[in-house]
Amino acid sequence: MRSLLRTTPLVCALLALVACGDSTGPPEPAELVGLSGGDQTATVGQTLADPLRVRVADANARPLRGVEVVFEATSSGGSLSGGAGEDAIISVAADRDGTAEAEWTLGPLAGQQTATASVEGLPPVEFSATAEPGPPAAVVVGGGDGQLGLPGEALARPLTACVVDEYGNGLAGETVEWQVSAGGGALTTGSSQTDASGAASTELTLGDGLGFNTVSASRDGLTPIDFNALALTTLVADAAEDTFSTGISGNAVLPDILGLGAAWDGDSLLIGLAFRDPVVMAAEGGPNVVTGLLDLDIDMDSLTGIPSAVDEHRPNPGSTGMGVDVIVDLFGNEDGDLVIFDWRPNTLGTTTPDFRARLIGFKVPASLIGNGPLLIAAVVGTVNEPTDIVPEAGSLLMDAAAGAPVAAGVEPAPVRVPLKRTWRPVGAEHCD
């Protein structure tokens, strides 16, 4: 009995070691707590003053060293730095106190931004920060540029300019100065303040003459921008983003045409085309190259029998379906001029277009087309691969020039198709 009693402590010790054999590994993380770094405010693109800090502990609230904590900027393109790298997602090992930290550089979008810290198997800790816009860097078009209108009448939509920082965030409380620089139009206000989205607006009544009206928008210390409108007597609108093709082969992304207008200007027919986005001539190159045809039916004789410009039903062929007598090639030539030819085709001459970002204006001499009434339609793209047609259905009936003879069977009264007041904005009317 005495021998058994002497060995009992040793046996107990051995049994205790065996019993504890499964618990000799490192303790598991059981708690992840945010310590500091949340609810800060800084300018977009700047690093927050205080790093994001968290603490990792076991079930007994003891700090755990070496545990990998993953920090992630979860919104607005921000980045994190700490440990061995800098990225939107980084991994940082907890120190001897169980803490891990990362510096957070905010992304470019103003407003609330978020980041998280996480350890596998535990709920993440979320941090938020308020990103404020940077200093004014530019005045940009918010909406209203590139409209067609009637002489002496107000445009359908206001002109909207946005004051933005280097990342495009709108700035409130900035003063925008407006001035008519061409065309003789009148503005409702000469200056206006930007709203919470950074937008300031004015309204333009076109001058009494035909052609371009230009309005400049400026903010002290920044480069001014221009808004252009084209005054014509006969107008038709086309819905935005109703194109039926993604574009022709190659790197050209063909534009969305929004409107067509015309007016007799002395001994020429003035034509205006409006587009959703800024456009360029093929001779210049670029991502939004204008290609296509403007069809003029002088004798109003439809040779094809196909209703013109019904884009949702006839994406091919790309002609407007009219009895075309004269064609203006919107692709132009190497000099940047548009080529005028007849339906055979024989070159009749050229015309130099006036590009104003979202507007194109050009003249076709009456000597090539006469001065009687005619039908007009335009197709953007190529004959074999069109992308958009204006008008959507039918064609624009252009009245005869004053005192001009009228074609047989055509009403001599002038025809004016008012611009639709529901014409979709060219771009946003605000800056957010």
WOJO-V813327 format. One line per field, one symbol per residue. phi: phi as a letter, one per 30 degrees, with the letter a starting at -180 (. if undefined). burial: b if it has 9 or more other C-alpha atoms within 8 Angstrom, else e. Layout:
phi = ???
burial = ???
This chain:
phi = .dddddddeddddddddddcedcddddddbabbdcajdhcbadeicdddcddbbbcbddciddcciddcccbdcaiidbbblicabadbbbbddddcicbbbdccdddcdjdbbbbbbbejbddcccbbcccdddebacbdcljdiccaceicdddbddbcbcbddcjddcdicccccadcajidbcdacaacddddjcbbbcccdddddjdcbbcbbbeicddbccbbbdbcbbbcbddhcdcadkddjcdcddcdcabbaadbicbcdcbbcbdbebbddddikdbddbkbccccdchcddcicedhcddcbdbddddidddcbbcdddicddiddccbcddcbdclbbcdcdbicbbbacceddcbibddacbabbckcedbdbabbddbibdccdddeiddcdeicdddecbcedddcededidcbbc
burial = eeeeeeeeeeeeeeeeeeeeeeeeeeeebbbbeeebbeebbbbbbbbbeebbbbbbbbbeeebbbbbbbbbbbbbbbbbbbbbeebebbbbbbbbbbbbbbbbbbbbbbbeebbbbbbbeebebbebbbbbbbbebbbbbbbbbbbbbbbbbbbbbebbbbbbbbbeebbbbbbbbbbbbbbbbbbbeebbbbbbbbbbbbbbbbbbeebebbbbbbbbeebebbebbbbbbbbbbbbbbeeebeebbeeebbbbbbbbbbbbbeeebbbbbbbbbbbbbbbbeeeebbbbbbbbbbbeeebeeeebbbbbeeebbbbbbbbbbbbbbbbbbbeebbbbbbbbeeeebeebbbebebbbbbbbbbbeebebbbbbbbbbbbbbebbbbbbbbbbbbbbbbbeeeebeeeeeeeeebeebeeebebbeebbbe
